């Protein structure tokens, strides 16, 4: 125990003397999480909840115009504007606004649209009850929809289908009303359909969630855990460098004369840097909860399971430290370890979804991202922050991270005999 205590003290002194390394480990991730969260906030909000600017000119005083306006507003997808410079624009002005990309969509409902539909229905129903063989021609009622040419076809097809559905609903109610009136004119028994509408089928919309599938976080929920992981794994540069500098400076040779094993030597470094990683994570977590809201961003909700957070953070730290120890033993020079360590961490971050979230990646890249330890950690944090998951839910990711760290640590110990021969 005394041997490990002295080793820990030695590694602690080495750590605090490395000012540049401390700034890299603590200041860099704080700056990155603020900058990247601010930069990605609008992008991820668009992915989560698109708001389309729409100019709606409703000149109709009847039911159809009212229903369309209420339905468009109710969806929550559109930022609806009804006036332009304090007045309703005409058809040509509406087209010009959409063509200039001031609005993604424009809808023009002309005057007396509802009355025109009502007149068509009344004429048609009267002809049907009169036994006429030929029905009167339908006078078309035009609703004009202008679309920005850059808009996807699937989007405006869905919108026009909705408008058509609402128009058919109004027509159905008018037909039913007119048929009721004609039946009552012919029958001594009153016929009443008041209150009957076509809205008998209720469509319940739910967010379908399946364990293991992608979920969409906001900018804070993504960037806080993402850059926490990046900071934790970037420890490999300082950790591997520390091992190599001791070996090159001769202090490692002197340590071998002490009655301590190589495993104890590595364990001392692992414990010191595990503490550093957990402090890093705690700082980033507090940043998301209390600092980022001052920049106009959402506050991070850490969930209700502190044990799950601690276990996942510890497993991420263990994976990163095991990887750093392996690099420190495999690399022959400080330059080799710093270059390889930094580049490999950047690649793992890019592939694992730190820079570009995995739900925005192509299917091929999503499959490749599964190989990155950072993806495992990020997936676990998503479960905690978005689903309020507990310990059981994050066990697969934690086990994978612990396994990765254990393999790296075992690889480092296995190369110990080679270092002894070289020395």
C-alpha positions as CSV (number, residue, x, y, z in Angstrom):
1,X,0.0,0.0,0.0
2,X,2.9,2.4,0.9
3,X,4.5,1.7,-2.5
4,X,1.3,2.6,-4.3
5,X,0.9,5.8,-2.2
6,X,4.3,7.0,-3.2
7,X,3.7,6.2,-6.8
8,X,0.4,8.1,-6.7
9,X,2.2,11.1,-5.1
10,X,4.8,11.0,-7.8
11,X,2.2,10.9,-10.6
12,X,0.2,13.7,-9.0
13,X,3.3,15.9,-8.9
14,X,4.0,15.2,-12.6
15,X,0.4,16.1,-13.4
16,X,0.3,19.4,-11.7
17,X,3.7,20.5,-13.1
18,X,2.4,20.0,-16.6
19,X,0.6,23.3,-17.0
20,X,0.1,22.9,-20.8
21,X,-1.4,19.5,-20.3
22,X,-3.8,20.8,-17.6
23,X,-5.0,23.6,-19.9
24,X,-5.5,21.0,-22.6
25,X,-7.5,18.7,-20.4
26,X,-9.7,21.3,-18.7
27,X,-9.8,24.6,-20.6
28,X,-10.1,23.1,-24.1
29,X,-13.2,21.0,-23.5
30,X,-15.0,23.9,-21.8
31,X,-14.4,26.2,-24.7
32,X,-15.3,23.5,-27.2
33,X,-18.6,22.6,-25.5
34,X,-19.7,26.3,-25.5
35,X,-18.7,27.0,-29.1
36,X,-20.0,23.8,-30.6
37,X,-23.3,23.9,-28.8
38,X,-23.9,27.5,-30.0
39,X,-22.9,26.5,-33.5
40,X,-25.0,23.4,-33.7
41,X,-28.0,24.7,-31.8
42,X,-30.0,26.0,-34.8
43,X,-29.0,22.9,-37.0
44,X,-30.2,20.3,-34.4
45,X,-33.3,22.3,-33.7
46,X,-34.2,22.2,-37.4
47,X,-33.7,18.4,-37.4
48,X,-35.9,18.1,-34.3
49,X,-38.6,20.5,-35.1
50,X,-38.8,22.3,-38.4
51,X,-40.6,25.6,-38.6
52,X,-41.6,26.6,-42.1
53,X,-42.3,30.3,-42.9
54,X,-45.7,30.4,-44.5
55,X,-47.7,33.4,-45.8
56,X,-51.4,32.7,-45.6
57,X,-53.9,35.0,-47.3
58,X,-57.4,34.0,-46.3
59,X,-60.0,36.2,-47.9
60,X,-62.8,33.6,-47.3
61,X,-65.3,34.5,-44.6
62,X,-66.8,30.9,-44.4
63,X,-66.0,27.6,-42.9
64,X,-63.3,26.4,-45.4
65,X,-61.0,29.3,-44.9
66,X,-61.4,29.1,-41.1
67,X,-60.7,25.3,-41.0
68,X,-57.6,25.6,-43.2
69,X,-56.2,28.4,-41.1
70,X,-56.8,26.6,-37.8
71,X,-55.4,23.4,-39.1
72,X,-52.2,25.0,-40.4
73,X,-51.7,26.8,-37.1
74,X,-52.4,23.7,-35.1
75,X,-49.7,21.6,-36.7
76,X,-47.0,23.7,-35.1
77,X,-44.8,23.2,-38.2
78,X,-45.4,26.6,-39.7
79,X,-44.6,30.1,-38.7
80,X,-47.8,31.6,-40.2
81,X,-48.0,35.2,-41.3
82,X,-51.3,36.6,-42.6
83,X,-50.3,40.2,-43.3
84,X,-47.6,41.9,-45.3
85,X,-46.7,45.4,-44.2
86,X,-49.9,45.6,-42.2
87,X,-52.3,44.4,-45.1
88,X,-53.3,41.3,-47.0
89,X,-51.2,40.9,-50.1
90,X,-52.8,40.1,-53.5
91,X,-52.1,37.0,-55.5
92,X,-49.2,38.4,-57.5
93,X,-47.6,39.9,-54.5
94,X,-47.9,36.6,-52.6
95,X,-46.2,34.8,-55.5
96,X,-43.4,37.4,-55.6
97,X,-42.7,36.9,-51.8
98,X,-42.4,33.1,-52.1
99,X,-40.3,33.4,-55.3
100,X,-37.9,35.7,-53.5
101,X,-37.5,33.0,-50.7
102,X,-39.0,35.3,-48.1
103,X,-41.4,32.5,-47.4
104,X,-41.1,28.8,-48.2
105,X,-44.8,28.5,-48.9
106,X,-47.8,30.8,-49.7
107,X,-51.5,29.9,-49.7
108,X,-54.1,32.1,-51.3
109,X,-57.8,31.5,-50.4
110,X,-60.1,33.7,-52.6
111,X,-63.2,35.4,-51.5
112,X,-66.5,33.5,-51.2
113,X,-64.7,30.1,-51.5
114,X,-67.1,28.5,-49.0
115,X,-70.2,30.1,-50.6
116,X,-69.1,28.8,-54.0
117,X,-68.7,25.3,-52.6
118,X,-72.1,25.5,-50.9
119,X,-73.7,26.7,-54.1
120,X,-72.2,23.8,-56.1
121,X,-73.4,21.2,-53.5
122,X,-76.9,22.7,-53.4
123,X,-77.2,22.6,-57.2
124,X,-75.9,19.0,-57.3
125,X,-78.1,17.6,-54.5
126,X,-81.2,19.3,-56.0
127,X,-80.5,17.7,-59.4
128,X,-80.0,14.3,-57.8
129,X,-83.3,14.5,-55.9
130,X,-85.1,15.7,-59.1
131,X,-84.1,12.6,-60.9
132,X,-82.1,14.4,-63.6
133,X,-80.0,12.0,-65.7
134,X,-77.2,14.6,-66.3
135,X,-75.7,16.3,-63.3
136,X,-74.9,20.0,-63.6
137,X,-71.2,20.9,-64.2
138,X,-69.2,21.6,-61.2
139,X,-67.8,25.1,-61.0
140,X,-64.2,24.8,-59.8
141,X,-63.1,26.6,-56.7
142,X,-59.4,27.5,-56.9
143,X,-57.1,27.6,-53.9
144,X,-53.6,28.7,-55.0
145,X,-50.5,27.3,-53.3
146,X,-47.1,28.8,-54.1
147,X,-44.0,26.7,-53.2
148,X,-40.4,27.8,-53.1
149,X,-38.6,25.8,-55.9
150,X,-36.0,24.6,-53.4
151,X,-38.6,22.8,-51.3
152,X,-38.7,19.0,-51.6
153,X,-41.5,17.5,-53.6
154,X,-42.5,15.2,-50.7
155,X,-43.1,18.2,-48.4
156,X,-45.4,20.2,-50.6
157,X,-47.3,17.1,-51.7
158,X,-48.1,16.4,-48.0
159,X,-49.3,20.0,-47.5
160,X,-51.5,20.0,-50.6
161,X,-53.0,16.6,-49.6
162,X,-53.9,18.2,-46.2
163,X,-55.6,21.1,-47.9
164,X,-57.5,18.7,-50.2
165,X,-58.6,16.7,-47.2
166,X,-60.0,19.8,-45.3
167,X,-61.8,20.9,-48.5
168,X,-63.4,17.5,-48.8
169,X,-64.5,17.6,-45.2
170,X,-66.3,20.9,-45.8
171,X,-67.9,19.5,-48.9
172,X,-69.1,16.4,-47.1
173,X,-70.8,18.5,-44.4
174,X,-72.5,20.7,-47.1
175,X,-73.7,17.7,-49.0
176,X,-75.1,16.1,-45.8
177,X,-76.9,19.4,-44.9
178,X,-78.4,19.8,-48.4
179,X,-79.5,16.1,-48.4
180,X,-81.2,16.6,-45.0
181,X,-83.0,19.7,-46.3
182,X,-84.3,17.8,-49.4
183,X,-85.4,14.8,-47.5
184,X,-87.3,16.9,-45.0
185,X,-89.1,18.7,-47.9
186,X,-90.4,15.3,-49.2
187,X,-91.0,13.4,-46.0
188,X,-93.5,14.1,-43.2
189,X,-91.2,12.5,-40.7
190,X,-88.4,15.0,-39.6
191,X,-84.9,13.9,-40.7
192,X,-82.1,15.4,-38.6
193,X,-78.3,15.0,-39.1
194,X,-77.2,17.9,-37.0
195,X,-73.9,17.2,-35.2
196,X,-72.9,14.4,-37.5
197,X,-69.5,15.0,-39.2
198,X,-66.9,13.1,-41.0
199,X,-64.5,13.2,-38.1
200,X,-65.3,9.7,-36.7
201,X,-61.8,8.3,-37.0
202,X,-59.3,9.7,-34.6
203,X,-55.7,9.4,-35.5
204,X,-53.5,9.2,-32.4
205,X,-49.9,10.2,-33.1
206,X,-47.1,8.9,-30.8
207,X,-43.4,9.0,-30.9
208,X,-42.3,5.5,-31.6
209,X,-39.2,4.5,-29.6
210,X,-37.3,1.3,-29.7
211,X,-34.4,0.4,-27.5
212,X,-31.1,0.7,-29.4
213,X,-32.5,2.9,-32.1
214,X,-31.5,6.5,-32.8
215,X,-33.0,9.3,-30.8
216,X,-32.7,13.0,-31.6
217,X,-31.1,15.1,-28.9
218,X,-31.0,18.9,-28.8
219,X,-27.7,20.7,-29.0
220,X,-27.0,20.6,-25.3
221,X,-27.9,17.0,-24.9
222,X,-25.5,16.1,-27.7
223,X,-22.6,18.4,-27.1
224,X,-22.1,18.1,-23.4
225,X,-21.6,14.3,-23.4
226,X,-19.9,14.4,-26.8
227,X,-17.2,16.8,-25.8
228,X,-16.9,15.3,-22.4
229,X,-16.0,12.1,-24.1
230,X,-13.5,13.9,-26.4
231,X,-11.9,15.5,-23.4
232,X,-11.7,12.3,-21.5
233,X,-10.1,10.4,-24.4
234,X,-7.7,13.3,-25.1
235,X,-6.1,12.4,-21.8
236,X,-4.2,9.7,-23.8
237,X,-1.8,12.5,-25.1
238,X,-0.8,13.5,-21.5
239,X,-0.9,10.0,-20.1
240,X,1.1,8.3,-22.9
241,X,3.6,11.2,-22.9
242,X,4.1,10.8,-19.2
243,X,5.0,7.2,-19.5
244,X,7.4,7.8,-22.4
245,X,9.1,10.8,-20.7
246,X,9.7,8.7,-17.6
247,X,11.2,6.0,-19.7
248,X,13.4,8.3,-21.8
249,X,14.5,10.4,-18.8
250,X,15.7,7.4,-16.8
251,X,13.2,7.7,-13.9
252,X,11.5,4.5,-15.1
253,X,14.7,2.6,-14.7
254,X,15.1,3.9,-11.2
255,X,11.5,2.9,-10.4
256,X,12.3,-0.7,-11.4
257,X,14.9,-0.9,-8.6
258,X,12.0,-0.3,-6.1
259,X,10.0,-3.3,-4.8
260,X,7.0,-2.5,-7.0
261,X,5.6,-4.3,-10.0
262,X,5.0,-2.9,-13.4
263,X,1.3,-3.4,-12.9
264,X,1.4,-1.2,-9.8
265,X,3.3,1.4,-11.7
266,X,0.6,1.5,-14.4
267,X,-2.2,1.3,-11.8
268,X,-0.9,4.5,-10.1
269,X,-1.1,6.4,-13.3
270,X,-4.6,4.9,-14.1
271,X,-5.9,6.1,-10.7
272,X,-4.6,9.6,-11.0
273,X,-5.9,10.1,-14.5
274,X,-9.3,8.5,-13.6
275,X,-9.7,11.2,-11.0
276,X,-8.8,13.8,-13.7
277,X,-11.4,12.3,-16.1
278,X,-14.2,12.3,-13.5
279,X,-13.4,15.9,-12.6
280,X,-13.6,16.8,-16.3
281,X,-16.9,15.1,-16.6
282,X,-18.3,16.8,-13.5
283,X,-17.2,20.2,-14.9
284,X,-18.8,19.6,-18.3
285,X,-22.0,18.4,-16.6
286,X,-22.2,21.5,-14.5
287,X,-21.5,23.6,-17.6
288,X,-24.6,22.1,-19.3
289,X,-26.8,22.5,-16.3
290,X,-25.9,26.0,-15.1
291,X,-23.6,27.9,-17.6
292,X,-25.0,27.1,-21.1
293,X,-28.5,28.6,-20.2
294,X,-26.8,32.0,-19.9
295,X,-26.0,31.7,-23.6
296,X,-29.7,31.3,-24.4
297,X,-29.4,27.5,-24.6
298,X,-31.5,24.9,-22.9
299,X,-30.4,23.6,-19.5
300,X,-29.2,20.0,-19.4
301,X,-31.4,17.6,-17.5
302,X,-29.0,15.0,-16.1
303,X,-31.8,12.5,-15.4
304,X,-32.7,10.9,-12.1
305,X,-30.1,8.1,-11.9
306,X,-26.8,9.4,-10.5
307,X,-25.4,5.8,-10.2
308,X,-26.0,5.3,-14.0
309,X,-24.1,8.6,-14.7
310,X,-21.2,7.6,-12.4
311,X,-20.9,4.1,-13.8
312,X,-20.9,5.3,-17.4
313,X,-18.5,8.1,-16.8
314,X,-16.2,5.7,-14.9
315,X,-16.3,3.2,-17.8
316,X,-15.5,6.0,-20.3
317,X,-12.5,7.0,-18.2
318,X,-11.3,3.4,-17.8
319,X,-11.5,2.9,-21.6
320,X,-9.6,6.1,-22.3
321,X,-6.9,5.5,-19.7
322,X,-6.4,1.9,-20.9
323,X,-6.0,3.2,-24.4
324,X,-3.5,5.9,-23.3
325,X,-1.5,3.3,-21.3
326,X,-1.4,1.0,-24.4
327,X,-0.1,3.9,-26.6
328,X,2.5,4.9,-24.0
329,X,3.9,1.3,-24.0
330,X,3.7,0.7,-27.8
331,X,5.1,4.1,-28.9
332,X,8.9,4.5,-28.8
333,X,9.1,8.3,-28.6
334,X,7.1,11.1,-27.1
335,X,6.5,12.5,-30.6
336,X,5.1,9.1,-31.8
337,X,2.7,8.9,-28.9
338,X,1.4,12.5,-29.1
339,X,0.9,12.4,-32.9
340,X,-0.7,8.9,-33.0
341,X,-2.7,9.5,-29.8
342,X,-4.1,12.9,-31.0
343,X,-5.0,11.7,-34.5
344,X,-6.5,8.4,-33.3
345,X,-8.7,10.2,-30.8
346,X,-9.8,12.7,-33.4
347,X,-10.7,9.8,-35.8
348,X,-12.7,8.0,-33.0
349,X,-14.5,11.3,-32.3
350,X,-15.4,11.9,-35.9
351,X,-16.5,8.4,-36.6
352,X,-18.2,8.0,-33.2
353,X,-20.6,10.9,-33.7
354,X,-19.0,13.7,-31.6
355,X,-18.7,16.2,-34.4
356,X,-21.5,15.0,-36.6
357,X,-24.3,13.2,-34.6
358,X,-24.7,9.6,-35.8
359,X,-28.4,10.1,-36.6
360,X,-27.3,12.6,-39.3
361,X,-24.9,10.1,-40.9
362,X,-25.5,7.8,-43.8
363,X,-26.3,4.1,-43.2
364,X,-22.8,3.1,-44.0
365,X,-21.2,5.6,-41.6
366,X,-23.7,4.6,-38.9
367,X,-22.5,1.0,-39.1
368,X,-18.8,2.2,-39.0
369,X,-19.6,4.4,-36.0
370,X,-20.4,1.3,-34.0
371,X,-16.7,0.5,-33.9
372,X,-15.8,3.7,-32.0
373,X,-15.7,3.6,-28.1
374,X,-16.9,7.2,-28.1
375,X,-20.1,6.0,-29.9
376,X,-20.7,3.5,-27.1
377,X,-20.4,6.2,-24.4
378,X,-22.5,8.7,-26.4
379,X,-25.2,6.2,-26.8
380,X,-25.3,5.5,-23.1
381,X,-25.5,9.2,-22.3
382,X,-28.3,9.7,-24.7
383,X,-30.2,7.0,-22.8
384,X,-29.7,8.8,-19.6
385,X,-30.3,12.4,-20.8
386,X,-33.2,11.7,-23.2
387,X,-34.9,8.6,-21.8
388,X,-34.0,9.1,-18.1
389,X,-32.6,5.5,-18.2
390,X,-31.1,3.8,-15.1
391,X,-28.2,1.5,-14.5
392,X,-29.6,-1.5,-16.3
393,X,-30.1,0.4,-19.6
394,X,-26.5,1.5,-19.8
395,X,-24.9,-1.8,-18.8
396,X,-24.2,-2.9,-22.4
397,X,-22.3,0.3,-23.2
398,X,-20.4,0.3,-19.9
399,X,-19.4,-3.3,-20.3
400,X,-18.1,-2.6,-23.8
401,X,-16.1,0.4,-22.6
402,X,-14.7,-1.5,-19.6
403,X,-13.8,-4.4,-21.9
404,X,-12.0,-2.1,-24.3
405,X,-10.0,-0.5,-21.4
406,X,-9.2,-4.0,-20.0
407,X,-7.8,-5.3,-23.3
408,X,-5.7,-2.1,-23.7
409,X,-4.3,-2.4,-20.2
410,X,-3.5,-6.1,-20.6
411,X,-1.7,-5.3,-23.9
412,X,0.4,-2.7,-22.0
413,X,1.3,-5.2,-19.3
414,X,2.1,-7.8,-21.9
415,X,4.7,-5.5,-23.5
416,X,6.4,-4.9,-20.1
417,X,9.1,-7.6,-20.8
418,X,10.1,-5.9,-24.0
419,X,10.7,-2.6,-22.2
420,X,12.8,-4.4,-19.5
421,X,15.0,-5.9,-22.2
422,X,15.4,-2.6,-24.0
423,X,16.4,-0.9,-20.7
